Amino acid sequence: MKLFEITTEKLSVDEVVARLADPAIGAISVFVGVVRGDTEGRKVRYLEYEAYPEMAEGMLRQIGDEIQARWKTIHKVSIVHRVGRLEVGEISVVIALSAAHRPELFDALHYAIDRLKEIVPIWKKEVWTDGSEWRSER
Amino acid sequence: MKVKAKFFAAMREALDRTEMEIELPSGATVQQLVNLIAEQYPVLRSYLDSTLVAVNRKYALPQTELHDGDEVAFVPPVGGG
């Protein structure tokens, strides 16, 4: 089972969490990204995500490596991002981290989503009722 | 030598192509490829300043030397999450 994946399939939080199953762990932290229905007052019809999948999966794996180098208690990392057309309310990304105990899970989770938005080659086009635009926080 | 250039998102739409083969003098760098693209595809010029370049799926520097058969991707500002 892949821990780092770009997929066109609908995402399930339970399914991603299950990828971390291991008797050694006692806690899991999860970030779930969801398609929001408006940006800066404009109504979003849907989002179109595009990836450079071969590189994006490698960069997701790199984020996992960075986390495990920095926070030694993190047992496993899984990041799954969906691409294609996503409707309002659908899940775009699930990030799940596991550890024996909880202390470092939250900092590491925060790092994972910030890093994803910074380096992973995935693009988002917002499609409104009156136009569209490729959006970035960079 | 030849490299395979790949384009995504706004750049892909502006160019109306996802990839193309580009002939370069041997020993050419990423910067030389960017200059060539700017010259031959004016429609991409406005994107190039904010675009990173990845060679064989890793981010590269302007001075990175290219080799025959390299896969060179133009990465406009990303927006995952």
Backbone of each chain as ProteinMPNN parsed JSONL, in Angstrom:
{"seq_chain_A": "MKLFEITTEKLSVDEVVARLADPAIGAISVFVGVVRGDTEGRKVRYLEYEAYPEMAEGMLRQIGDEIQARWKTIHKVSIVHRVGRLEVGEISVVIALSAAHRPELFDALHYAIDRLKEIVPIWKKEVWTDGSEWRSER", "coords_chain_A": {"N_chain_A": [[0.842, -1.197, 0.0], [0.537, 2.195, -0.883], [2.113, 4.941, 0.72], [2.379, 7.526, -0.019], [0.649, 9.345, -2.27], [-0.827, 10.346, -5.379], [-4.007, 10.728, -6.591], [-6.941, 10.094, -8.61], [-9.181, 9.248, -7.492], [-12.016, 9.353, -5.204], [-11.454, 10.535, -1.861], [-11.003, 8.903, 1.305], [-11.006, 9.398, 4.709], [-10.83, 7.414, 6.681], [-9.75, 5.31, 5.204], [-7.184, 6.224, 4.572], [-6.087, 6.579, 7.131], [-6.054, 3.927, 7.89], [-3.894, 2.996, 6.519], [-1.793, 3.387, 8.184], [-1.823, 1.517, 10.112], [-0.615, -0.252, 12.907], [0.632, -2.131, 15.587], [2.42, -0.831, 17.251], [1.787, 1.817, 17.526], [0.149, 4.602, 19.237], [-1.288, 6.829, 18.788], [-2.774, 9.014, 16.352], [-2.516, 11.756, 14.161], [-4.495, 13.836, 12.087], [-4.905, 15.7, 9.109], [-7.375, 17.18, 7.161], [-8.11, 18.365, 4.056], [-10.564, 20.38, 2.537], [-12.813, 21.215, -0.114], [-13.645, 24.54, -0.367], [-16.569, 26.625, -0.503], [-16.509, 29.307, -1.239], [-14.354, 32.015, -2.286], [-12.836, 34.896, -1.221], [-15.295, 36.176, -1.299], [-16.356, 35.336, -3.712], [-18.387, 32.967, -5.404], [-17.635, 29.6, -5.527], [-17.781, 27.258, -8.112], [-16.625, 24.758, -8.72], [-13.47, 22.994, -8.153], [-10.481, 22.523, -10.018], [-7.981, 20.323, -9.883], [-4.575, 19.831, -10.688], [-1.72, 17.803, -11.248], [1.825, 17.109, -11.297], [2.354, 14.142, -11.419], [4.372, 12.116, -11.08], [6.544, 13.496, -10.022], [5.33, 14.779, -7.884], [4.561, 12.756, -6.083], [7.079, 11.919, -5.251], [7.932, 14.256, -3.941], [6.103, 14.381, -1.868], [6.902, 12.145, -0.459], [9.421, 13.056, 0.256], [8.697, 15.069, 2.082], [7.676, 13.468, 4.111], [10.071, 12.179, 4.861], [11.538, 14.386, 5.775], [10.044, 15.096, 8.008], [10.375, 12.84, 9.64], [13.07, 13.0, 10.103], [13.238, 15.254, 11.634], [11.403, 15.065, 13.756], [11.722, 12.633, 15.895], [9.974, 10.856, 17.041], [7.891, 10.344, 15.343], [6.189, 7.836, 13.749], [5.054, 6.822, 11.305], [4.205, 8.339, 8.13], [1.569, 9.397, 6.055], [0.465, 10.709, 3.012], [-2.081, 11.683, 0.949], [-3.228, 12.958, -2.033], [-5.865, 14.261, -3.91], [-6.637, 14.654, -7.407], [-8.005, 16.314, -10.374], [-11.445, 17.061, -11.188], [-13.032, 18.573, -8.476], [-15.759, 18.801, -6.291], [-17.515, 21.297, -4.297], [-17.078, 20.815, -0.838], [-15.968, 18.305, -1.069], [-13.177, 16.1, -0.31], [-9.857, 17.152, -0.624], [-7.262, 16.581, 0.198], [-5.582, 14.293, 2.368], [-3.725, 14.071, 5.261], [-1.905, 12.027, 7.321], [-0.433, 11.164, 10.398], [1.463, 9.032, 12.484], [2.27, 7.904, 15.835], [3.855, 6.622, 18.832], [3.191, 8.035, 21.107], [1.466, 11.173, 21.828], [2.831, 13.832, 21.835], [4.506, 15.152, 19.722], [3.01, 15.058, 17.455], [1.242, 17.099, 16.588], [2.725, 19.428, 15.911], [4.259, 18.336, 13.866], [2.308, 17.695, 12.019], [1.321, 20.192, 11.295], [3.596, 21.222, 10.065], [3.706, 19.483, 7.875], [1.457, 20.158, 6.216], [2.008, 22.83, 5.629], [4.403, 22.596, 4.238], [3.634, 21.01, 2.087], [2.025, 22.824, 0.655], [3.982, 24.473, -0.163], [6.032, 23.158, -1.7], [5.134, 20.982, -3.31], [4.398, 19.831, -6.556], [1.507, 20.614, -7.421], [-1.44, 21.969, -8.71], [-4.111, 24.367, -8.538], [-7.17, 25.172, -9.879], [-9.572, 27.595, -9.6], [-12.941, 27.568, -10.303], [-15.373, 29.757, -10.989], [-18.747, 31.108, -11.132], [-18.502, 33.117, -12.943], [-16.044, 32.975, -14.299], [-12.529, 31.923, -14.134], [-9.526, 30.884, -12.367], [-6.056, 30.096, -11.901], [-4.713, 29.32, -8.783], [-2.479, 30.271, -6.138], [-0.622, 30.169, -3.064], [1.866, 30.939, -2.953]], "CA_chain_A": [[0.0, 0.0, 0.0], [1.342, 3.421, -1.002], [1.926, 5.949, 1.774], [2.374, 8.849, -0.655], [-0.082, 9.035, -3.5], [-1.685, 11.28, -6.106], [-5.059, 9.863, -7.111], [-8.155, 10.748, -9.112], [-10.307, 8.628, -6.76], [-12.517, 10.031, -3.999], [-10.646, 10.205, -0.686], [-11.659, 8.512, 2.548], [-10.102, 9.583, 5.845], [-10.627, 6.097, 7.307], [-8.885, 4.469, 4.37], [-5.8, 6.706, 4.715], [-5.679, 6.245, 8.501], [-5.809, 2.476, 7.936], [-2.563, 2.719, 5.959], [-0.798, 3.534, 9.248], [-2.096, 0.496, 11.14], [0.582, -0.867, 13.484], [0.42, -2.257, 17.035], [3.366, 0.004, 18.002], [1.36, 3.222, 17.657], [-0.909, 4.888, 20.199], [-1.973, 8.07, 18.422], [-2.695, 9.441, 14.945], [-3.074, 13.088, 13.889], [-4.964, 13.862, 10.7], [-5.378, 16.939, 8.5], [-8.235, 16.924, 6.008], [-8.397, 19.563, 3.26], [-11.898, 20.267, 1.934], [-13.093, 22.281, -1.09], [-14.484, 25.591, 0.209], [-17.55, 27.088, -1.486], [-16.296, 30.67, -1.715], [-13.058, 32.653, -2.013], [-12.907, 36.355, -1.273], [-16.641, 36.604, -1.649], [-16.866, 34.773, -4.981], [-18.932, 31.637, -5.227], [-16.893, 28.599, -6.289], [-18.607, 26.165, -8.681], [-15.839, 23.554, -8.45], [-12.029, 23.185, -8.321], [-9.809, 21.58, -10.905], [-6.598, 20.127, -9.427], [-3.686, 19.175, -11.646], [-0.43, 17.492, -10.618], [2.9, 16.433, -12.034], [2.229, 13.069, -10.416], [5.615, 11.38, -10.811], [7.361, 14.308, -9.125], [4.563, 15.117, -6.675], [4.661, 11.644, -5.125], [8.434, 11.983, -4.701], [8.019, 15.381, -3.003], [5.347, 13.982, -0.661], [7.793, 11.237, 0.275], [10.467, 13.907, 0.85], [8.118, 15.71, 3.272], [7.67, 12.418, 5.136], [11.46, 11.998, 5.321], [11.911, 15.575, 6.555], [9.352, 15.008, 9.306], [10.973, 11.796, 10.48], [14.409, 13.449, 10.499], [13.111, 16.349, 12.593], [10.668, 14.589, 14.938], [12.105, 11.214, 15.901], [8.91, 9.977, 17.553], [6.87, 10.071, 14.319], [6.374, 6.458, 13.312], [4.792, 6.77, 9.867], [3.511, 9.478, 7.522], [0.897, 9.107, 4.79], [-0.16, 11.893, 2.412], [-2.774, 11.322, -0.289], [-3.856, 14.151, -2.62], [-6.71, 13.962, -5.071], [-6.601, 15.606, -8.522], [-9.164, 16.266, -11.247], [-12.512, 17.987, -10.784], [-13.556, 18.345, -7.128], [-16.91, 19.639, -5.974], [-17.518, 21.912, -2.969], [-17.335, 19.85, 0.237], [-15.189, 17.077, -1.231], [-11.845, 16.098, 0.311], [-8.766, 17.285, -1.599], [-6.026, 15.987, 0.703], [-5.567, 13.72, 3.719], [-2.38, 13.867, 5.802], [-2.028, 11.293, 8.585], [0.853, 10.865, 11.044], [1.288, 8.162, 13.642], [3.349, 7.869, 16.825], [3.507, 5.865, 20.04], [2.573, 9.003, 22.021], [0.982, 12.306, 21.039], [3.394, 15.191, 21.911], [5.055, 15.819, 18.537], [2.138, 14.836, 16.291], [0.567, 18.301, 16.089], [3.732, 20.256, 15.233], [4.658, 17.661, 12.626], [1.173, 17.79, 11.091], [1.331, 21.576, 10.819], [4.72, 21.296, 9.139], [3.389, 18.719, 6.66], [0.556, 20.877, 5.298], [2.725, 24.027, 5.144], [5.416, 22.153, 3.27], [2.909, 20.572, 0.882], [1.612, 24.016, -0.1], [5.182, 25.18, -0.59], [6.959, 22.503, -2.648], [4.625, 19.846, -4.099], [3.855, 20.327, -7.824], [0.067, 20.434, -7.593], [-2.024, 23.279, -9.02], [-5.552, 24.426, -8.258], [-7.896, 26.185, -10.635], [-10.901, 27.872, -9.069], [-13.904, 27.879, -11.353], [-16.524, 30.461, -10.441], [-19.843, 31.222, -12.102], [-18.18, 34.131, -13.95], [-14.644, 32.941, -14.726], [-11.698, 30.93, -13.451], [-8.146, 31.333, -12.167], [-5.107, 29.224, -11.194], [-4.434, 30.003, -7.519], [-1.34, 29.822, -5.357], [-0.306, 30.988, -1.894], [3.287, 31.262, -3.03]], "C_chain_A": [[0.881, 1.253, 0.0], [1.063, 4.371, 0.161], [1.81, 7.348, 1.168], [1.781, 8.695, -2.043], [-0.833, 10.248, -4.051], [-2.732, 10.41, -6.79], [-6.206, 10.683, -7.689], [-9.392, 10.231, -8.363], [-10.759, 9.518, -5.602], [-11.711, 9.597, -2.79], [-11.52, 9.847, 0.501], [-10.636, 8.641, 3.67], [-9.801, 8.226, 6.492], [-9.638, 5.238, 6.525], [-7.421, 4.908, 4.506], [-5.271, 6.362, 6.109], [-5.322, 4.759, 8.6], [-4.433, 2.116, 7.373], [-1.475, 2.766, 7.03], [-0.896, 2.436, 10.301], [-0.819, -0.21, 11.586], [0.375, -0.955, 14.994], [1.339, -1.345, 17.859], [2.849, 1.414, 18.244], [0.212, 3.378, 18.647], [-1.685, 6.14, 19.87], [-1.758, 8.368, 16.943], [-3.234, 10.863, 14.87], [-3.38, 13.16, 12.402], [-5.35, 15.275, 10.296], [-6.2, 16.567, 7.284], [-8.511, 18.252, 5.308], [-9.7, 19.357, 2.507], [-12.111, 21.443, 0.977], [-14.1, 23.273, -0.497], [-15.361, 26.206, -0.879], [-17.428, 28.543, -1.901], [-14.875, 31.119, -1.437], [-13.22, 34.126, -2.228], [-14.257, 36.809, -1.816], [-17.189, 36.064, -2.966], [-17.291, 33.333, -4.764], [-18.203, 30.647, -6.142], [-17.846, 27.526, -6.812], [-17.922, 24.831, -8.414], [-14.357, 23.9, -8.581], [-11.502, 22.128, -9.274], [-8.366, 21.489, -10.41], [-5.819, 19.385, -10.498], [-2.365, 18.906, -10.928], [0.568, 17.049, -11.677], [3.13, 15.195, -11.169], [3.54, 12.371, -10.069], [6.506, 12.169, -9.844], [6.634, 14.566, -7.806], [4.657, 13.994, -5.636], [6.045, 11.614, -4.478], [8.573, 13.105, -3.676], [7.225, 15.079, -1.73], [6.205, 13.064, 0.203], [8.908, 12.032, 0.955], [9.95, 14.604, 2.116], [8.07, 14.704, 4.425], [9.061, 12.199, 5.723], [11.898, 13.167, 6.2], [11.297, 15.516, 7.95], [10.041, 13.99, 10.211], [12.406, 12.134, 10.895], [14.315, 14.457, 11.646], [12.415, 15.924, 13.886], [10.818, 13.07, 15.014], [10.978, 10.285, 16.364], [7.849, 9.654, 16.493], [7.17, 8.716, 13.671], [6.193, 6.328, 11.795], [4.05, 8.017, 9.422], [2.813, 8.968, 6.264], [0.239, 10.388, 4.288], [-0.767, 11.479, 1.073], [-3.514, 12.561, -0.794], [-4.66, 13.737, -3.838], [-6.532, 15.038, -6.142], [-7.799, 15.378, -9.429], [-10.205, 17.258, -10.764], [-13.049, 17.615, -9.411], [-14.681, 19.329, -6.828], [-16.762, 20.22, -4.569], [-17.865, 20.853, -1.92], [-16.541, 18.555, 0.098], [-13.781, 17.236, -0.652], [-10.768, 16.157, -0.771], [-7.493, 16.59, -1.118], [-6.237, 15.42, 2.102], [-4.104, 13.5, 4.102], [-2.548, 13.169, 7.141], [-0.644, 10.918, 9.094], [0.605, 9.994, 12.261], [2.511, 8.21, 14.549], [2.898, 7.009, 18.004], [2.745, 6.77, 21.009], [2.352, 10.322, 21.298], [1.859, 13.564, 20.937], [3.822, 15.842, 20.593], [4.121, 15.769, 17.323], [1.562, 16.129, 15.713], [1.535, 19.221, 15.354], [4.093, 19.645, 13.881], [3.551, 17.747, 11.572], [1.12, 19.182, 10.46], [2.431, 21.766, 9.765], [4.357, 20.629, 7.805], [2.504, 19.517, 5.712], [1.228, 22.15, 4.773], [3.704, 23.665, 4.032], [4.763, 21.705, 1.963], [2.544, 21.779, 0.019], [2.802, 24.75, -0.7], [5.908, 24.489, -1.759], [6.337, 21.449, -3.577], [3.966, 20.353, -5.392], [2.408, 19.874, -8.073], [-0.496, 21.837, -7.795], [-3.533, 23.202, -8.875], [-6.17, 25.531, -9.078], [-9.272, 26.349, -10.002], [-11.811, 28.232, -10.224], [-15.136, 28.476, -10.684], [-17.633, 30.48, -11.491], [-19.444, 32.172, -13.227], [-16.699, 34.143, -14.334], [-13.867, 31.881, -13.973], [-10.283, 31.466, -13.323], [-7.323, 30.25, -11.477], [-4.635, 29.954, -9.952], [-3.242, 29.403, -6.805], [-1.182, 30.713, -4.149], [1.146, 31.426, -1.936], [3.49, 32.672, -3.546]], "O_chain_A": [[1.836, 1.361, 0.77], [-0.091, 4.578, 0.538], [1.215, 8.244, 1.767], [2.339, 8.001, -2.893], [-1.39, 11.055, -3.307], [-2.386, 9.459, -7.491], [-6.415, 11.832, -7.299], [-10.504, 10.715, -8.575], [-9.988, 10.328, -5.087], [-11.321, 8.433, -2.687], [-12.609, 10.39, 0.689], [-9.546, 8.074, 3.601], [-8.65, 7.929, 6.812], [-8.805, 4.538, 7.1], [-6.522, 4.068, 4.55], [-4.137, 5.905, 6.249], [-4.391, 4.386, 9.315], [-3.873, 1.069, 7.701], [-0.373, 2.256, 6.826], [-0.137, 2.429, 11.27], [-0.044, -0.701, 10.765], [-0.014, 0.03, 15.622], [1.072, -1.108, 19.037], [3.399, 2.14, 19.072], [-0.576, 2.461, 18.876], [-2.632, 6.491, 20.574], [-0.726, 8.034, 16.359], [-4.283, 11.159, 15.441], [-2.645, 12.629, 11.569], [-6.037, 15.973, 11.042], [-5.783, 15.743, 6.47], [-9.084, 19.162, 5.907], [-9.925, 18.303, 1.912], [-11.636, 22.547, 1.24], [-15.233, 22.918, -0.171], [-14.95, 26.298, -2.036], [-18.14, 28.992, -2.8], [-14.252, 30.669, -0.475], [-13.683, 34.568, -3.28], [-14.347, 37.695, -2.667], [-18.349, 36.303, -3.302], [-16.643, 32.579, -4.039], [-18.155, 30.823, -7.36], [-18.625, 26.954, -6.049], [-18.553, 23.885, -7.941], [-14.017, 24.979, -9.066], [-11.999, 21.003, -9.331], [-7.613, 22.459, -10.503], [-6.316, 18.45, -11.127], [-1.943, 19.701, -10.089], [0.203, 16.67, -12.79], [3.994, 15.196, -10.292], [3.795, 12.068, -8.904], [7.141, 11.591, -8.962], [7.251, 14.571, -6.741], [4.817, 14.26, -4.445], [6.169, 11.317, -3.29], [9.247, 12.938, -2.659], [7.63, 15.477, -0.638], [6.233, 13.186, 1.428], [9.296, 11.73, 2.084], [10.676, 14.717, 3.104], [8.382, 15.041, 5.567], [9.213, 12.051, 6.935], [12.541, 12.976, 7.232], [11.947, 15.843, 8.943], [10.262, 14.245, 11.395], [12.904, 11.629, 11.901], [15.187, 14.512, 12.513], [12.786, 16.364, 14.974], [10.144, 12.324, 14.304], [11.016, 9.08, 16.115], [7.001, 8.789, 16.713], [8.25, 8.489, 13.125], [7.057, 5.799, 11.096], [3.363, 8.668, 10.208], [3.393, 8.2, 5.496], [-0.457, 11.073, 5.038], [-0.07, 10.991, 0.183], [-4.327, 13.143, -0.075], [-4.198, 12.968, -4.681], [-6.302, 16.203, -5.819], [-8.52, 14.391, -9.289], [-9.891, 18.186, -10.019], [-13.473, 16.48, -9.194], [-14.564, 20.529, -7.079], [-15.993, 19.712, -3.753], [-18.819, 20.092, -2.084], [-16.452, 17.784, 1.053], [-13.265, 18.346, -0.522], [-10.749, 15.349, -1.699], [-6.728, 16.067, -1.929], [-6.97, 15.985, 2.913], [-3.347, 12.845, 3.386], [-3.262, 13.669, 8.01], [0.203, 10.428, 8.347], [-0.365, 10.203, 12.99], [3.624, 8.508, 14.114], [1.714, 6.707, 18.152], [1.784, 6.342, 21.649], [2.976, 10.573, 20.267], [1.649, 14.334, 19.999], [3.51, 17.014, 20.38], [4.411, 16.369, 16.288], [1.408, 16.251, 14.498], [1.205, 19.739, 14.288], [4.217, 20.351, 12.881], [3.829, 17.858, 10.378], [0.903, 19.328, 9.257], [2.217, 22.384, 8.722], [4.669, 21.157, 6.737], [2.775, 19.552, 4.512], [1.045, 22.513, 3.611], [3.803, 24.357, 3.018], [5.269, 21.981, 0.875], [2.731, 21.76, -1.198], [2.653, 25.547, -1.626], [6.345, 25.154, -2.698], [6.976, 21.061, -4.555], [3.079, 21.205, -5.339], [2.132, 18.921, -8.802], [-0.076, 22.782, -7.127], [-4.15, 22.153, -9.056], [-5.757, 26.688, -8.993], [-10.037, 25.393, -9.88], [-11.486, 29.103, -11.032], [-15.843, 27.811, -9.926], [-17.48, 29.943, -12.588], [-19.965, 32.069, -14.337], [-16.153, 35.198, -14.658], [-14.44, 31.05, -13.269], [-9.876, 32.371, -14.053], [-7.817, 29.566, -10.58], [-4.195, 31.1, -10.047], [-3.014, 28.194, -6.851], [-1.56, 31.884, -4.186], [1.607, 32.18, -1.079], [4.628, 33.123, -3.678]]}, "seq_chain_B": "MKVKAKFFAAMREALDRTEMEIELPSGATVQQLVNLIAEQYPVLRSYLDSTLVAVNRKYALPQTELHDGDEVAFVPPVGGG", "coords_chain_B": {"N_chain_B": [[21.787, 17.933, -28.464], [18.748, 16.544, -27.04], [16.009, 17.569, -24.997], [13.149, 16.772, -22.941], [10.514, 18.891, -22.512], [8.135, 19.81, -20.069], [4.877, 21.078, -19.351], [2.605, 22.766, -17.156], [-0.64, 23.502, -15.692], [-1.437, 26.954, -15.692], [0.541, 27.595, -17.569], [0.529, 25.427, -19.307], [-2.02, 25.718, -20.379], [-1.748, 28.229, -21.636], [0.091, 27.646, -23.604], [-1.105, 25.563, -24.857], [-0.226, 22.956, -24.949], [1.121, 19.946, -23.506], [3.657, 18.881, -23.421], [6.936, 18.987, -25.003], [9.619, 18.285, -27.329], [12.875, 19.61, -27.125], [15.574, 20.982, -28.824], [18.912, 21.422, -27.915], [22.154, 23.007, -27.508], [24.939, 20.921, -26.661], [25.749, 20.625, -23.189], [24.241, 22.743, -22.36], [22.551, 24.903, -20.006], [19.96, 25.067, -17.434], [19.15, 27.753, -17.305], [19.79, 28.629, -19.898], [17.969, 27.139, -21.369], [15.566, 28.224, -20.397], [15.839, 30.837, -21.368], [15.731, 30.337, -24.099], [13.136, 29.336, -24.371], [11.688, 31.614, -23.634], [12.279, 33.23, -25.758], [11.31, 31.821, -27.998], [8.665, 31.248, -27.398], [6.667, 33.513, -26.841], [4.254, 33.719, -25.496], [4.624, 32.462, -23.105], [6.274, 34.053, -21.641], [5.473, 35.84, -19.546], [5.101, 34.162, -17.422], [7.524, 33.07, -16.692], [9.272, 34.299, -14.813], [8.251, 33.699, -12.282], [8.436, 31.028, -12.178], [9.581, 27.789, -11.255], [12.109, 25.355, -12.095], [12.222, 21.926, -12.749], [14.412, 19.209, -12.981], [14.444, 16.03, -14.219], [12.543, 15.384, -12.273], [13.335, 16.664, -9.937], [13.812, 19.716, -8.142], [15.696, 22.253, -9.754], [18.623, 24.36, -10.261], [19.301, 27.578, -11.868], [21.836, 27.357, -13.0], [22.19, 24.657, -13.337], [23.357, 21.949, -15.231], [22.186, 20.558, -18.269], [21.318, 17.355, -19.704], [21.318, 15.016, -22.472], [18.145, 13.71, -23.157], [17.01, 14.425, -20.729], [14.258, 15.114, -18.522], [12.512, 17.965, -18.324], [10.752, 20.046, -16.296], [8.472, 22.741, -16.156], [7.555, 24.606, -13.465], [5.051, 26.362, -12.381], [3.877, 28.685, -9.764], [2.87, 26.714, -7.029], [-0.171, 25.122, -5.808], [-1.337, 23.287, -4.032], [-3.248, 21.342, -1.571]], "CA_chain_B": [[21.044, 17.033, -27.593], [17.33, 16.856, -26.911], [15.369, 17.365, -23.693], [11.68, 16.795, -22.994], [9.988, 19.944, -21.635], [6.741, 19.57, -19.659], [4.203, 22.305, -18.904], [1.43, 22.486, -16.321], [-1.553, 24.543, -15.209], [-1.618, 28.135, -16.545], [1.487, 27.56, -18.695], [0.028, 24.411, -20.238], [-3.164, 26.307, -21.086], [-1.285, 29.311, -22.509], [0.816, 27.027, -24.716], [-1.993, 24.553, -25.427], [0.521, 21.688, -25.09], [1.611, 19.453, -22.22], [5.099, 18.662, -23.485], [7.572, 19.047, -26.321], [11.06, 18.024, -27.388], [13.611, 20.829, -27.463], [16.971, 20.76, -29.214], [19.809, 22.369, -27.241], [23.572, 22.672, -27.65], [25.339, 20.085, -25.535], [26.281, 21.425, -22.093], [23.341, 23.856, -22.043], [22.047, 24.935, -18.637], [18.547, 25.389, -17.234], [18.941, 29.164, -17.673], [19.795, 28.74, -21.361], [16.683, 26.606, -21.844], [14.546, 29.229, -20.065], [16.009, 31.938, -22.326], [15.251, 29.861, -25.398], [11.672, 29.263, -24.288], [11.183, 32.987, -23.615], [12.457, 33.769, -27.095], [10.503, 31.121, -29.0], [7.256, 31.162, -27.002], [6.356, 34.773, -26.137], [3.06, 33.522, -24.682], [5.043, 31.951, -21.793], [7.212, 34.981, -20.995], [4.982, 36.442, -18.297], [5.112, 33.158, -16.342], [8.835, 32.483, -16.414], [9.916, 34.867, -13.62], [7.756, 33.084, -11.048], [8.406, 29.583, -12.401], [10.753, 26.97, -10.935], [12.365, 24.312, -13.088], [12.624, 20.632, -12.192], [15.083, 18.336, -13.943], [14.255, 14.635, -13.802], [11.644, 15.349, -11.107], [13.895, 17.35, -8.757], [14.025, 21.134, -8.403], [17.05, 22.517, -10.234], [19.065, 25.755, -10.236], [19.532, 28.101, -13.228], [23.137, 26.912, -13.533], [22.215, 23.203, -13.501], [23.64, 21.54, -16.601], [21.24, 19.574, -18.793], [21.884, 16.245, -20.471], [20.432, 14.437, -23.47], [17.09, 12.853, -22.614], [16.462, 14.927, -19.459], [12.868, 15.57, -18.452], [12.585, 19.293, -17.695], [9.384, 20.514, -16.055], [8.279, 24.126, -15.723], [6.659, 24.507, -12.308], [4.541, 27.656, -11.917], [3.572, 28.639, -8.33], [2.022, 25.554, -6.739], [-1.375, 25.486, -5.037], [-1.985, 22.095, -3.468], [-3.841, 21.423, -0.236]], "C_chain_B": [[19.581, 17.475, -27.5], [16.873, 16.654, -25.478], [13.855, 17.385, -23.896], [11.184, 17.837, -22.003], [8.517, 19.664, -21.343], [6.156, 20.852, -19.067], [2.908, 21.957, -18.175], [0.595, 23.748, -16.1], [-1.635, 25.714, -16.197], [-0.686, 28.12, -17.757], [1.044, 26.559, -19.758], [-1.129, 24.987, -21.064], [-2.719, 27.385, -22.071], [-0.641, 28.741, -23.777], [-0.067, 26.063, -25.511], [-1.245, 23.244, -25.756], [0.989, 21.244, -23.707], [3.116, 19.198, -22.25], [5.628, 18.816, -24.9], [9.066, 18.73, -26.209], [11.752, 19.315, -27.8], [15.076, 20.479, -27.713], [17.841, 21.846, -28.57], [21.253, 22.007, -27.552], [24.025, 21.862, -26.442], [26.018, 20.954, -24.469], [25.392, 22.59, -21.696], [22.829, 23.748, -20.608], [20.536, 25.205, -18.623], [18.273, 26.831, -17.692], [18.908, 29.343, -19.191], [18.499, 28.218, -21.968], [15.567, 27.615, -21.586], [14.619, 30.398, -21.056], [15.456, 31.577, -23.703], [13.724, 29.819, -25.45], [11.072, 30.668, -24.359], [11.226, 33.595, -25.015], [11.464, 33.151, -28.091], [9.011, 31.083, -28.678], [6.878, 32.391, -26.172], [5.17, 34.618, -25.177], [3.423, 33.033, -23.27], [5.865, 32.95, -20.987], [6.749, 35.466, -19.631], [5.022, 35.453, -17.133], [6.519, 32.836, -15.842], [9.509, 33.021, -15.146], [9.492, 34.17, -12.331], [7.784, 31.55, -11.125], [9.709, 28.909, -11.973], [10.916, 25.919, -12.02], [12.808, 23.046, -12.365], [13.268, 19.804, -13.289], [15.012, 16.913, -13.406], [13.588, 14.555, -12.424], [12.244, 15.871, -9.812], [14.1, 18.822, -9.116], [15.489, 21.387, -8.747], [17.352, 24.016, -10.148], [19.288, 26.238, -11.67], [20.836, 27.562, -13.845], [23.245, 25.386, -13.693], [22.415, 22.842, -14.974], [22.666, 20.445, -17.037], [21.968, 18.508, -19.608], [20.845, 15.687, -21.431], [19.396, 13.537, -22.789], [16.498, 13.327, -21.292], [14.984, 15.306, -19.613], [12.879, 16.878, -17.658], [11.169, 19.838, -17.546], [9.392, 21.961, -15.599], [7.184, 24.131, -14.67], [6.218, 25.916, -11.887], [4.142, 27.548, -10.439], [2.526, 27.563, -8.006], [0.855, 25.95, -5.832], [-2.112, 24.288, -4.475], [-2.59, 22.353, -2.102], [-5.348, 21.553, -0.309]], "O_chain_B": [[19.227, 18.606, -27.832], [17.282, 15.702, -24.814], [13.346, 17.93, -24.875], [11.396, 17.702, -20.798], [7.748, 19.324, -22.242], [6.842, 21.607, -18.379], [2.215, 20.999, -18.518], [1.051, 24.876, -16.29], [-1.872, 25.51, -17.388], [-1.062, 28.571, -18.839], [1.169, 26.812, -20.956], [-1.211, 24.778, -22.274], [-3.228, 27.465, -23.19], [-0.806, 29.279, -24.872], [0.193, 25.784, -26.681], [-1.585, 22.535, -26.703], [1.228, 22.079, -22.834], [3.779, 19.29, -21.217], [4.871, 18.779, -25.87], [9.682, 18.884, -25.154], [11.294, 20.024, -28.695], [15.718, 19.783, -26.926], [17.541, 23.036, -28.671], [21.559, 20.847, -27.828], [23.553, 22.086, -25.328], [26.756, 21.886, -24.787], [25.739, 23.351, -20.793], [22.691, 22.652, -20.066], [19.929, 25.523, -19.646], [17.287, 27.094, -18.38], [18.1, 30.111, -19.712], [17.989, 28.767, -22.944], [14.719, 27.84, -22.449], [13.592, 30.888, -21.524], [14.813, 32.385, -24.373], [13.109, 30.214, -26.441], [10.079, 30.894, -25.051], [10.347, 34.362, -25.409], [10.864, 33.848, -28.909], [8.184, 30.908, -29.573], [6.782, 32.314, -24.948], [5.098, 35.31, -24.162], [2.623, 33.171, -22.344], [6.127, 32.736, -19.803], [7.526, 35.503, -18.677], [4.98, 35.867, -15.974], [6.693, 32.384, -14.711], [10.235, 32.287, -14.474], [10.283, 34.062, -11.393], [7.235, 30.864, -10.263], [10.799, 29.389, -12.284], [9.982, 25.629, -12.768], [13.663, 23.09, -11.48], [12.737, 19.706, -14.396], [15.456, 16.626, -12.295], [13.994, 13.789, -11.55], [11.748, 15.576, -8.724], [14.505, 19.149, -10.231], [16.397, 20.828, -8.132], [16.446, 24.833, -9.983], [19.445, 25.427, -12.583], [20.919, 27.343, -15.054], [24.278, 24.883, -14.136], [21.727, 23.365, -15.851], [22.362, 19.527, -16.275], [23.065, 18.724, -20.123], [19.643, 15.86, -21.231], [19.74, 12.707, -21.947], [15.573, 12.698, -20.777], [14.534, 15.749, -20.67], [13.213, 16.895, -16.474], [10.472, 20.064, -18.535], [10.207, 22.361, -14.767], [6.05, 23.725, -14.923], [6.919, 26.587, -11.131], [4.073, 26.441, -9.907], [1.457, 27.506, -8.613], [0.896, 26.988, -5.172], [-3.342, 24.258, -4.439], [-2.462, 23.444, -1.547], [-6.011, 21.633, 0.725]]}, "name": "protein", "num_of_chains": 2, "seq": "MKLFEITTEKLSVDEVVARLADPAIGAISVFVGVVRGDTEGRKVRYLEYEAYPEMAEGMLRQIGDEIQARWKTIHKVSIVHRVGRLEVGEISVVIALSAAHRPELFDALHYAIDRLKEIVPIWKKEVWTDGSEWRSERMKVKAKFFAAMREALDRTEMEIELPSGATVQQLVNLIAEQYPVLRSYLDSTLVAVNRKYALPQTELHDGDEVAFVPPVGGG"}
